Amino acid sequence: MPETSDNLADALLDAQVAFTLSQLTDADEYAALVDTEIAAFMVESGSLPLETAMPRELIKAVARKYTMQFPVEGAIPELVGQVAARLYHHEVHRTTVLSEVIDTRRFDELASVATELPVAKRAVDQVLASPTTVDTVVEVVQRTVERRVGVTAGRRLAGLVDRWTRRGTTAVLTSVREDSDDLLREALHEFWRGRASEEVDGFRDTVGEADVEDVVVLVFEFWRTFRQTEFFRTLLDAGIDEVFDTYGATPIADVLADLGVSETDLREEALRFGPPVITRLDTNGFLAQLVRRRLAPFYASAQFRAALARRSE
């Protein structure tokens, strides 16, 4: 009996491995398998709430791990720097003009919307109304005077320079505040009209490769410390809570639909990525080894022998 059951187990294992490989490697059978599984997933997920399938605390734990604990040292910053450098030197910058990236009409629309945003208006008003702005202008003028007439003479004139500069700056800023939206919008329009026909490569006059490297380093240094703050963790948890408060009781299929992911999209991506990956795995025999490794334990198990014994009774 043991020898017979072992022979049967081997035969059944070989048959199931062959059947599974056929399902995965034959184009028509794979397409049918994809249709069946995705259709079943959509039906089942249509009644399975998001928070039932993915408890929010588990999602928070995963989010904390990859945002707060996952290392950003070593090869990651170096790779990002290499990617940034490659993009910076890409030939496409020399063959593309700015208006091909964003046309003038669209830029004008964006500039108008941006300058009319309440937050933009408040930011400009705060800058123009801030005493710090006036102080900065006074300091710049004072230093200019000192360079022109000398430090000693400049200091003797400091009081006069301060009074006249403050009066003039305050008057100018007050006037500018009344028309700041129009002035900012016109400045953006004029800038674009003067640069729209230039090659994107022209930005290198302003931003050098060393600047890009400095920005990459700065971002990583900021992220390394910011992600450890209680402030960031609180915001991260609040963001996840908002998602689950909004969609926690919603079936997964409806969540996907709200995100713009349809059954057709799932099928399309499965057919896009599945065949080439499966073909590569099947070529070197890894796929057969994988399928056999997953199925073999069952045919060697006590459960299989018990089922076979019951069948023989």
Backbone torsions as a table, in degrees:
resi	resn	phi	psi	omega
1	MET	NA	-49.1	178.6
2	PRO	-57.2	-40.8	-179.7
3	GLU	-65.7	-41.1	179.2
4	THR	-63.4	-45.6	-179.3
5	SER	-65.4	-35.9	177.5
6	ASP	-65.2	-42.3	178.2
7	ASN	-62.8	-43.2	179.3
8	LEU	-64.5	-41.3	179.0
9	ALA	-61.2	-43.4	178.7
10	ASP	-62.4	-42.2	-178.8
11	ALA	-65.9	-44.3	179.8
12	LEU	-65.9	-39.7	178.5
13	LEU	-62.5	-45.8	178.9
14	ASP	-60.8	-41.3	-178.6
15	ALA	-66.1	-42.6	-178.5
16	GLN	-69.5	-37.9	176.9
17	VAL	-61.8	-45.7	179.4
18	ALA	-61.7	-42.4	-179.8
19	PHE	-63.9	-44.9	-179.1
20	THR	-64.8	-42.6	177.9
21	LEU	-62.4	-38.2	178.3
22	SER	-63.9	-41.8	178.2
23	GLN	-60.0	-36.0	-174.5
24	LEU	-87.2	-32.4	-172.7
25	THR	-98.2	-23.9	177.0
26	ASP	-79.7	127.5	-174.3
27	ALA	-58.1	-47.1	-177.9
28	ASP	-67.7	-42.9	-179.3
29	GLU	-67.1	-37.4	178.8
30	TYR	-65.3	-43.1	178.5
31	ALA	-60.8	-40.9	178.3
32	ALA	-65.2	-40.4	178.5
33	LEU	-62.8	-42.6	178.6
34	VAL	-62.0	-46.3	179.4
35	ASP	-59.3	-44.7	-177.9
36	THR	-64.9	-47.6	-175.5
37	GLU	-69.7	-40.9	-179.8
38	ILE	-69.4	-39.9	177.0
39	ALA	-61.2	-42.6	178.6
40	ALA	-65.2	-41.0	178.6
41	PHE	-61.2	-43.6	-178.9
42	MET	-64.8	-37.8	178.4
43	VAL	-66.9	-48.5	-177.5
44	GLU	-67.2	-40.4	-179.0
45	SER	-74.5	-12.2	178.5
46	GLY	-69.8	-16.5	179.6
47	SER	-123.7	8.8	-178.1
48	LEU	-107.2	108.1	-179.2
49	PRO	-62.8	150.1	-178.0
50	LEU	-56.9	-47.4	-174.6
51	GLU	-72.3	-20.7	174.9
52	THR	-71.2	-41.1	-179.6
53	ALA	-77.5	-35.3	-176.6
54	MET	-134.8	88.5	178.5
55	PRO	-55.2	138.5	-173.8
56	ARG	-61.2	-33.3	-179.3
57	GLU	-66.1	-33.7	176.2
58	LEU	-67.6	-40.1	178.9
59	ILE	-65.2	-40.0	177.5
60	LYS	-61.9	-41.5	-179.7
61	ALA	-62.4	-42.6	179.0
62	VAL	-66.5	-43.6	-179.6
63	ALA	-62.4	-41.2	178.9
64	ARG	-64.4	-39.5	-179.0
65	LYS	-60.8	-49.1	-172.6
66	TYR	-84.7	-13.3	176.1
67	THR	-103.0	-32.9	-173.7
68	MET	-106.2	-26.1	-174.2
69	GLN	-113.3	-27.3	-176.7
70	PHE	-62.8	128.2	-174.6
71	PRO	-66.0	139.1	176.1
72	VAL	-114.2	14.1	177.7
73	GLU	-91.6	-173.4	174.1
74	GLY	70.1	-128.1	-170.3
75	ALA	-74.8	-22.3	-174.7
76	ILE	-64.3	-55.0	177.8
77	PRO	-59.4	-38.5	-180.0
78	GLU	-62.9	-42.9	179.6
79	LEU	-65.4	-42.7	178.3
80	VAL	-61.2	-41.0	177.6
81	GLY	-62.8	-40.3	178.6
82	GLN	-65.6	-41.5	178.3
83	VAL	-63.5	-45.0	179.6
84	ALA	-60.7	-42.0	179.3
85	ALA	-64.4	-40.1	180.0
86	ARG	-65.6	-42.8	178.1
87	LEU	-64.8	-37.6	-178.9
88	TYR	-62.5	-39.7	-175.7
89	HIS	-93.6	4.6	-175.0
90	HIS	-62.4	142.6	-177.4
91	GLU	-63.0	-24.1	-175.9
92	VAL	-61.1	-25.2	179.3
93	HIS	-65.2	-27.1	-177.9
94	ARG	-87.4	-13.8	-176.8
95	THR	-113.6	6.9	-178.4
96	THR	-126.3	132.5	175.3
97	VAL	-97.1	159.0	-174.2
98	LEU	-58.1	-36.7	-177.7
99	SER	-68.9	-16.1	174.9
100	GLU	-81.5	-21.6	176.5
101	VAL	-80.5	-44.9	175.0
102	ILE	-145.9	120.7	-175.1
103	ASP	-71.7	161.3	-173.5
104	THR	-60.8	-40.5	-179.3
105	ARG	-62.6	-43.6	179.9
106	ARG	-67.0	-38.6	178.7
107	PHE	-63.4	-43.4	179.0
108	ASP	-61.0	-40.2	178.8
109	GLU	-63.8	-46.0	179.9
110	LEU	-64.3	-40.9	179.5
111	ALA	-63.0	-41.5	179.6
112	SER	-64.7	-44.8	179.9
113	VAL	-64.6	-44.1	-177.0
114	ALA	-62.4	-42.9	-178.0
115	THR	-73.5	-19.1	179.4
116	GLU	-94.2	-4.8	177.3
117	LEU	-64.4	137.2	179.2
118	PRO	-55.0	-39.0	-178.6
119	VAL	-66.0	-35.4	178.4
120	ALA	-67.9	-41.5	179.4
121	LYS	-64.1	-43.2	179.8
122	ARG	-64.3	-40.3	-179.8
123	ALA	-63.2	-45.2	179.6
124	VAL	-64.3	-43.7	179.9
125	ASP	-61.1	-42.1	-178.9
126	GLN	-65.7	-38.8	178.3
127	VAL	-65.9	-46.1	-177.1
128	LEU	-69.5	-31.3	-177.6
129	ALA	-89.6	-9.1	-175.0
130	SER	-73.1	132.7	174.4
131	PRO	-59.4	-27.7	179.2
132	THR	-61.9	-35.6	178.7
133	THR	-62.2	-45.2	178.5
134	VAL	-64.1	-43.2	179.9
135	ASP	-60.1	-39.1	-179.6
136	THR	-65.3	-42.8	179.2
137	VAL	-64.3	-42.4	179.0
138	VAL	-60.4	-43.2	-179.7
139	GLU	-64.5	-40.4	178.9
140	VAL	-63.7	-45.2	-179.8
141	VAL	-64.4	-42.2	-179.9
142	GLN	-60.0	-44.7	179.2
143	ARG	-65.3	-36.1	178.3
144	THR	-64.4	-42.7	178.6
145	VAL	-62.6	-43.0	-179.9
146	GLU	-62.6	-36.6	178.5
147	ARG	-69.8	-31.6	-177.5
148	ARG	-79.5	-42.8	-172.8
149	VAL	-110.5	-3.2	-178.8
150	GLY	101.6	154.8	-175.5
151	VAL	-65.1	-43.5	-176.3
152	THR	-63.8	-49.7	179.4
153	ALA	-65.6	-37.2	179.9
154	GLY	-62.3	-38.2	179.3
155	ARG	-69.3	-33.7	176.6
156	ARG	-66.9	-30.3	179.7
157	LEU	-90.9	1.5	-172.7
158	ALA	-56.8	-43.3	-178.5
159	GLY	-62.7	-45.5	-179.8
160	LEU	-64.5	-45.2	178.9
161	VAL	-59.6	-41.9	-178.6
162	ASP	-61.7	-49.0	-176.4
163	ARG	-63.1	-50.0	-176.8
164	TRP	-68.5	-36.9	179.4
165	THR	-67.2	-41.3	179.9
166	ARG	-64.2	-43.8	179.6
167	ARG	-62.0	-47.8	-177.8
168	GLY	-66.1	-43.3	-178.9
169	THR	-64.6	-43.5	179.6
170	THR	-61.7	-42.3	179.9
171	ALA	-64.4	-43.7	-179.5
172	VAL	-64.8	-45.9	-178.7
173	LEU	-64.4	-37.3	177.3
174	THR	-62.7	-42.3	178.8
175	SER	-66.4	-41.4	-179.0
176	VAL	-65.7	-36.9	-178.7
177	ARG	-58.5	-33.2	-178.3
178	GLU	-67.7	-30.5	-177.7
179	ASP	-122.6	25.3	-173.5
180	SER	-61.3	-39.5	-179.1
181	ASP	-61.2	-48.9	-178.5
182	ASP	-65.6	-40.7	-178.7
183	LEU	-65.1	-43.5	179.6
184	LEU	-64.9	-42.9	-179.7
185	ARG	-64.1	-43.4	179.3
186	GLU	-65.9	-37.3	178.3
187	ALA	-62.5	-42.4	177.9
188	LEU	-65.2	-42.1	179.7
189	HIS	-62.7	-44.0	-179.0
190	GLU	-65.6	-40.2	177.8
191	PHE	-59.8	-44.9	-176.9
192	TRP	-68.9	-41.2	179.9
193	ARG	-61.9	-32.4	-179.6
194	GLY	-80.4	-18.2	-175.0
195	ARG	-118.0	-11.7	-171.9
196	ALA	-58.1	-32.7	-177.5
197	SER	-89.9	0.6	-179.7
198	GLU	-85.6	156.3	177.5
199	GLU	-69.7	148.5	177.2
200	VAL	-58.6	-28.3	179.4
201	ASP	-54.9	-22.4	-178.4
202	GLY	-64.2	-19.8	-179.2
203	PHE	-65.9	-18.0	179.9
204	ARG	-66.7	-19.0	175.7
205	ASP	-65.5	-26.7	-178.5
206	THR	-100.6	-40.7	-176.6
207	VAL	-115.8	113.3	179.0
208	GLY	-92.2	170.8	179.9
209	GLU	-62.1	-37.0	178.2
210	ALA	-63.7	-33.6	177.6
211	ASP	-64.5	-41.1	179.0
212	VAL	-62.6	-44.2	178.7
213	GLU	-61.7	-41.4	179.8
214	ASP	-63.5	-39.1	179.7
215	VAL	-65.3	-42.5	179.0
216	VAL	-59.9	-46.8	179.3
217	VAL	-62.5	-43.3	-178.6
218	LEU	-62.0	-43.7	-179.3
219	VAL	-63.1	-44.9	-179.6
220	PHE	-66.1	-39.9	178.7
221	GLU	-64.8	-41.5	178.0
222	PHE	-63.7	-47.4	-177.1
223	TRP	-63.5	-36.6	-178.0
224	ARG	-59.7	-38.8	-178.9
225	THR	-90.4	-39.3	-175.8
226	PHE	-63.3	-38.3	-176.5
227	ARG	-68.2	-15.3	-179.9
228	GLN	-90.8	-4.7	-176.6
229	THR	-79.5	151.6	175.5
230	GLU	-65.3	-29.7	177.5
231	PHE	-58.0	-49.3	-179.5
232	PHE	-64.4	-43.9	-178.8
233	ARG	-61.5	-40.4	179.3
234	THR	-62.3	-44.3	179.2
235	LEU	-66.4	-38.5	178.8
236	LEU	-61.8	-47.9	179.7
237	ASP	-63.5	-39.6	-179.9
238	ALA	-64.5	-38.7	178.4
239	GLY	-64.3	-43.6	178.6
240	ILE	-65.5	-41.0	177.8
241	ASP	-59.8	-38.9	-179.8
242	GLU	-64.3	-41.7	178.3
243	VAL	-61.2	-46.0	-177.6
244	PHE	-74.6	-30.9	174.8
245	ASP	-65.7	-32.1	-178.9
246	THR	-83.8	-42.1	-172.3
247	TYR	-118.1	0.0	-174.6
248	GLY	-55.2	-40.2	-178.4
249	ALA	-92.5	3.0	-177.4
250	THR	-88.9	134.7	176.5
251	PRO	-57.0	145.6	-176.7
252	ILE	-57.0	-39.6	-179.5
253	ALA	-60.3	-38.1	179.7
254	ASP	-72.1	-34.4	176.5
255	VAL	-62.7	-46.2	178.7
256	LEU	-60.3	-40.9	179.4
257	ALA	-63.2	-41.7	178.4
258	ASP	-64.3	-30.0	178.3
259	LEU	-83.6	-2.0	178.5
260	GLY	85.8	16.1	179.6
261	VAL	-104.1	117.4	-176.6
262	SER	-106.6	172.5	175.8
263	GLU	-61.1	-36.0	177.9
264	THR	-63.6	-39.4	178.9
265	ASP	-63.5	-44.0	-179.9
266	LEU	-61.6	-43.6	179.8
267	ARG	-65.1	-41.8	-178.7
268	GLU	-61.5	-43.9	-178.7
269	GLU	-71.2	-35.2	177.4
270	ALA	-63.5	-38.7	179.2
271	LEU	-78.0	-22.6	178.8
272	ARG	-76.6	-48.4	-173.2
273	PHE	-93.0	-30.2	-175.7
274	GLY	-60.3	-59.4	-174.9
275	PRO	-55.3	-49.1	-178.7
276	PRO	-64.8	-37.6	179.4
277	VAL	-67.9	-45.3	-179.2
278	ILE	-63.6	-41.3	179.2
279	THR	-60.6	-43.8	179.7
280	ARG	-64.1	-41.8	179.1
281	LEU	-66.8	-35.3	-177.7
282	ASP	-74.5	-29.7	-177.1
283	THR	-63.5	-41.0	-178.1
284	ASN	-95.1	10.5	176.1
285	GLY	79.7	1.1	-177.8
286	PHE	-66.7	-36.0	-177.3
287	LEU	-63.0	-45.0	179.1
288	ALA	-62.8	-41.0	177.8
289	GLN	-63.0	-40.6	-179.9
290	LEU	-63.9	-48.7	-178.9
291	VAL	-62.6	-44.8	-179.4
292	ARG	-64.5	-39.4	-179.3
293	ARG	-64.9	-32.6	179.7
294	ARG	-78.5	-31.6	-175.5
295	LEU	-92.1	-32.2	-173.3
296	ALA	-56.3	-41.0	-178.6
297	PRO	-56.9	-33.1	180.0
298	PHE	-65.9	-44.3	-176.8
299	TYR	-72.5	-13.4	175.3
300	ALA	-100.9	4.2	-172.5
301	SER	-90.1	163.1	175.4
302	ALA	-66.3	-31.3	179.2
303	GLN	-62.7	-40.8	178.7
304	PHE	-65.8	-43.6	-179.5
305	ARG	-64.6	-37.5	178.9
306	ALA	-67.0	-41.6	179.0
307	ALA	-64.7	-39.7	179.0
308	LEU	-66.6	-37.3	178.5
309	ALA	-66.0	-41.8	179.0
310	ARG	-63.9	-36.8	-179.6
311	ARG	-66.9	-31.8	-177.0
312	SER	-80.4	-15.5	-176.9
313	GLU	-71.4	NA	NA
